[in-house]
């Protein structure tokens, strides 16, 4: 028996489950490539490729730490070039270079391909179930406030993503953030700084782990805001498709020409 197109869509616009929602939409490949340049894996996370993205994030942290790359970068910035050369492990650094360049190129390529997929998925106009309900919880598509998500991400990185409804990304982001803050001793250094003990603050910081924090924090804020905006657009599109299919007559027509000349007198 031949199956209908609606039962087995070839291209899905998005998916909502108890672990969150993931959607495809038009994104800038240059933005994905830029975030991959700041931290390998970020470009994939931005377009919804969470497994590939977080694997590369873990790889970046592991290889970078083994090579002592961040420490060498800081020593280079302050002019201690000899110390930088001594501390940098060339064996691990060479492993780092190839994957770093690949992540930039592949995140750009992946975004281009997903944009093509998005155009085809929009043309098929396949319906999406806007909710998922089970004994473990309820997940549903809804309008959320991007600035509120940004607010929570500033004070508790990962909570803004949880507010957006993506549980998997929120848990991984929170775990990753806590690890960076703990190993860099950032909170202890911040406490010393607030009490005016600047020398102790500099002494307690671990530069190798500290240098991960700026790019990680900036990406969490950016991706959280953008994700909520994209989810809201997805919600609007799903609502419009549903209302059009259920309540709009098949012969309903609005003349754009008449609307455009109204008021020209």
Buried (B, 14 or more C-beta within 10 A) or exposed (E): EEEEEEEEBEBBBBBBEEBBBBBBBEBEBEBBBBBBBBBBBBBBBBBBBBEBBBBBBEBBBEBBBBBBBBBBBBBBEEEBEEBBEEBBBEEBBEBBEEBBEEBBEBBBEBBEEBBEBBEEBBEEEBEBEBEBEEEEEEBEBEEBEBEEBBBBBBEEBBBBBBBBBBBBBBBBBBEBBEEBBEBBBBEBBEEBEEEEBEEBBEEBBBBBBBBBBEBBBBBBBBBBBBBBBBBBEBBEBBEEBEEEEEEEEEEEEEEEEEEEEEEEE
